[in-house]
Amino acid sequence: MIVLDEFCASHQVEISFVRSLEEHGLIEIIIVNEILCVPGNELSRLEQIVRLYQELNINPEGIDAINVLLKHIENMQNEITDLRNKLNFYEENQ
C-alpha cells in the first residue's frame, strides 16, 4: 500500500487530482485505518498518469480518453499476435 499523502507530496500533485482520477475510474483508492492509500499494483499506472498530467498538462478527462485508446491498442496488438501465431501454425503444417 502506498500512502496517498506521501505519494502526492513526493510527486508534487494535489490529493484532489488523485481523487478525481478515482472518480473517473482510472485508479483505485482504499482506506486503511482512516488513511487514504493506493494499492502497490496501481503505482506504476498512477505515476504514468501523473507524468501525463504534469508534463503534457492533460486533465483527468483527457487521461481517461488516452487510457481507453491505449487499451484498444493493446487489444489490437494481442489480436495481431494471435493471428500471426495462427498463420505461422497453418504455414508450418502445409
C-alpha positions in Angstrom: 0.0 0.0 0.0 1.2 3.5 -0.8 0.0 6.3 1.5 -1.7 8.9 -0.7 -0.4 11.9 1.2 3.2 10.7 0.8 2.8 9.9 -2.9 1.3 13.4 -3.5 4.0 15.1 -1.6 6.8 13.3 -3.4 5.2 13.8 -6.8 4.0 17.4 -6.2 0.3 16.7 -7.0 -2.8 17.6 -5.1 -4.8 14.9 -3.4 -7.9 16.3 -5.2 -6.2 15.4 -8.5 -5.7 11.8 -7.5 -9.3 11.7 -6.1 -10.6 12.9 -9.4 -8.7 10.1 -11.1 -10.5 7.7 -8.8 -13.8 9.3 -9.8 -13.0 8.6 -13.4 -12.2 5.0 -12.7 -8.6 5.4 -13.6 -7.1 4.2 -10.3 -8.3 2.7 -7.0 -8.0 4.4 -3.6 -8.7 2.4 -0.5 -8.9 3.5 3.1 -6.7 1.7 5.6 -7.0 2.7 9.3 -8.6 6.0 8.1 -5.7 6.7 5.8 -6.1 7.0 2.0 -3.9 4.6 0.2 -3.2 3.4 -3.3 -2.6 -0.4 -3.8 1.0 -1.1 -4.8 0.0 -2.7 -8.1 -1.5 0.7 -9.1 1.7 2.7 -8.5 3.2 2.5 -12.0 -0.1 3.4 -13.6 -0.5 6.3 -11.2 3.0 7.5 -11.9 2.3 7.3 -15.7 -0.9 9.3 -15.2 0.9 12.0 -13.1 3.6 12.3 -15.9 0.8 12.9 -18.5 -0.7 15.5 -16.2 2.4 17.3 -15.3 4.5 17.1 -18.5 1.7 17.5 -21.0 -1.0 19.4 -19.0 -3.6 16.7 -19.7 -6.6 16.8 -17.4 -8.3 13.7 -15.9 -10.9 13.6 -18.7 -8.2 13.6 -21.3 -6.2 11.0 -19.4 -9.4 8.8 -19.4 -9.7 9.2 -23.2 -6.0 8.3 -23.6 -6.4 5.3 -21.3 -9.3 4.0 -23.5 -7.2 4.4 -26.6 -4.3 2.6 -25.1 -6.5 -0.3 -24.1 -7.8 -0.5 -27.6 -4.2 -0.5 -29.0 -3.2 -3.2 -26.5 -6.2 -5.4 -27.5 -5.3 -4.9 -31.2 -1.7 -5.9 -30.6 -2.8 -9.0 -28.8 -5.1 -9.9 -31.7 -2.3 -9.3 -34.2 0.0 -11.6 -32.2 -2.8 -14.3 -32.1 -3.4 -14.0 -35.8 0.4 -14.2 -36.6 0.7 -17.3 -34.4 -2.3 -19.0 -36.2 -0.8 -18.0 -39.6 2.6 -19.5 -38.6 0.9 -22.7 -37.4 -1.0 -23.1 -40.7 2.1 -22.3 -42.8 4.2 -24.9 -40.9 1.5 -27.6 -41.3 1.2 -27.3 -45.1 
